[in-house]
Amino acid sequence: MSANGNGGVDCPDAKKCGEQDLQASSVTPGSMDVDSKPNAQSFRYSLNYPCIGRCIIINNKNFDRRTGMNQRNGTDMDAGNAMQVFKKLGYKVKVYNDQSIDQIQQVLSSAAGDDHGDSASFICVLLSHGDDGVFFGTDGPLELRSLTSLFRGDQCRSLVGKPKLFFIQACRGTDLDGGIETDSGPDYGTAKIPVEADFLYAYSTAPGYYSWRNTTSGSWFIQSLCEMVAKYAKELELQHILTRVNHKVAVEFVSATNDPGFDAKKQIPCIVSMLTKEMYFTP
């Protein structure tokens, strides 16, 4: 949906929860002897590999007419900026434009099946329409988890213990954030690790909300991400960089449109981390 030609949102147009008791065999703090003091470097992902890693960008702009979804003008700017920023950091970047459901699954399945033994990390940038837990191919939706799970520790062995970073520009619902005025200023010790470990998901917006995109300069989130990574990659840890991304999107952007229902809206990215160490882009 576009706002007076000056912006857009990345949505289509149209639990159980419990805890398990620990068994007697579970390891508890203090139950194991430690012979050496942990090295501070062990809390930082190693970059001691021939390559920092691969970066795959899925850039969907044009959609099958039957989906009823609008063209995502401005997304090529996002893809170009992301390619430039991550390539400069040493990533081997490849952009895939206008990918169908089957093509997206094929691209990422192939990447997950590759040998990443010479890589320190993996990045995937996803640019499309979306909804709660859903990412859109050019011909329809697929579950986001079906894509990210391809890189789990039990599926992609050569990335075990390495950071897998997903940057996702897409709506996660149809809620709008009207904002609020404020008066205040601004190494693993065991043989096993969880298969879901070492992932980071940086979503452009909070669960349930629209994600805004300028049809000329690109999405608020990817604009901010690329600017902050370019500025701070040589000095800050990734989550500190992403905090700055959150701040920039939250403070510096607001929608402007003649449609009062979509005017003066705000956005906040959402970072979900299962990283077990600090991620730096430079040694």
Stockholm file with secondary structure:
# STOCKHOLM 1.0

chainA/1-283         MSANGNGGVDCPDAKKCGEQDLQASSVTPGSMDVDSKPNAQSFRYSLNYPCIGRCIIINNKNFDRRTGMNQRNGTDMDAGNAMQVFKKLGYKVKVYNDQSIDQIQQVLSSAAGDDHGDSASFICVLLSHGDDGVFFGTDGPLELRSLTSLFRGDQCRSLVGKPKLFFIQACRGTDLDGGIETDSGPDYGTAKIPVEADFLYAYSTAPGYYSWRNTTSGSWFIQSLCEMVAKYAKELELQHILTRVNHKVAVEFVSATNDPGFDAKKQIPCIVSMLTKEMYFTP
#=GR chainA/1-283 SS CBSTTSCEECSCCCCCCCCCCCCTTSCCTTCSCCCSCCCGGGGBCCCCSSEEEEEEEEECCCCCGGGTCCCCTTHHHHHHHHHHHHHHTTCEEEEEESCCHHHHHHHHHHHHHSCCTTEEEEEEEEESCEETTEEEETTEEEEHHHHHGGGSTTTCGGGTTSCEEEEEESCCSSBCBCCCCCCSCCCCSSSCCCTTTTEEEEESSCTTBCCEEETTTEEHHHHHHHHHHHHHTTTSCHHHHHHHHHHHHHHHCCCCCSCTTTTTCBCCCEEEECCSSBCCSCC
#=GC SS_cons         CBSTTSCEECSCCCCCCCCCCCCTTSCCTTCSCCCSCCCGGGGBCCCCSSEEEEEEEEECCCCCGGGTCCCCTTHHHHHHHHHHHHHHTTCEEEEEESCCHHHHHHHHHHHHHSCCTTEEEEEEEEESCEETTEEEETTEEEEHHHHHGGGSTTTCGGGTTSCEEEEEESCCSSBCBCCCCCCSCCCCSSSCCCTTTTEEEEESSCTTBCCEEETTTEEHHHHHHHHHHHHHTTTSCHHHHHHHHHHHHHHHCCCCCSCTTTTTCBCCCEEEECCSSBCCSCC
//
